[in-house]
Amino acid sequence: MLLVAQGVTLAALSRTESRGGHFREDFPDRDAALDGVHSLLRATAVVAPQQASEVLIHA
């Protein structure tokens, strides 16, 4: 469960917009260019938080 929580947190921190219940004060507007874009996380190994941005893949 800890890996899932880390994945959800990484995806939320990588967002550059607000959409629905996913509101960010630093990105308050919705970005229509991101319609249909999803975050996909694939865990192939446990990584340190410093390396987490290298694991995040936008599909």
C-alpha positions as CSV (number, residue, x, y, z in Angstrom):
1,M,0.0,0.0,0.0
2,L,2.9,2.3,0.6
3,L,4.0,2.1,-3.0
4,V,0.5,2.9,-4.2
5,A,0.4,5.9,-1.9
6,Q,3.7,7.1,-3.2
7,G,2.5,6.7,-6.8
8,V,-0.7,8.7,-6.1
9,T,1.4,11.4,-4.5
10,L,3.9,11.6,-7.3
11,A,1.0,11.8,-9.9
12,A,-0.7,14.6,-7.9
13,L,2.6,16.6,-7.6
14,S,3.3,16.3,-11.3
15,R,0.0,17.8,-12.3
16,T,0.2,21.3,-13.8
17,E,-3.5,22.1,-13.7
18,S,-6.6,21.9,-11.5
19,R,-9.4,19.6,-12.5
20,G,-12.5,18.6,-10.5
21,G,-11.5,17.6,-7.0
22,H,-7.8,17.8,-7.9
23,F,-7.3,21.4,-7.1
24,R,-3.8,23.0,-6.8
25,E,-3.3,26.5,-5.6
26,D,-0.2,26.9,-7.7
27,F,-2.1,25.8,-10.9
28,P,-5.7,27.0,-10.3
29,D,-6.9,26.8,-13.9
30,R,-7.9,23.8,-16.0
31,D,-5.7,23.2,-19.1
32,A,-7.8,22.1,-22.1
33,A,-4.6,20.9,-23.8
34,L,-4.4,18.1,-21.2
35,D,-7.9,16.7,-22.0
36,G,-7.4,12.9,-22.5
37,V,-3.9,12.9,-21.0
38,H,-3.4,10.4,-18.2
39,S,-0.6,9.7,-15.7
40,L,0.7,6.2,-15.8
41,L,3.0,4.9,-13.1
42,R,4.8,1.6,-13.6
43,A,6.7,0.2,-10.6
44,T,9.6,-1.9,-11.6
45,A,11.7,-1.2,-8.6
46,V,11.5,0.8,-5.4
47,V,13.2,4.1,-5.9
48,A,14.3,6.9,-3.6
49,P,12.1,10.0,-3.6
50,Q,14.9,12.0,-5.2
51,Q,14.7,9.7,-8.3
52,A,10.9,9.6,-8.4
53,S,10.6,12.2,-11.2
54,E,12.6,9.9,-13.5
55,V,10.0,7.1,-13.0
56,L,6.9,9.2,-13.8
57,I,5.7,8.6,-17.4
58,H,3.0,10.8,-19.1
59,A,1.1,8.8,-21.6
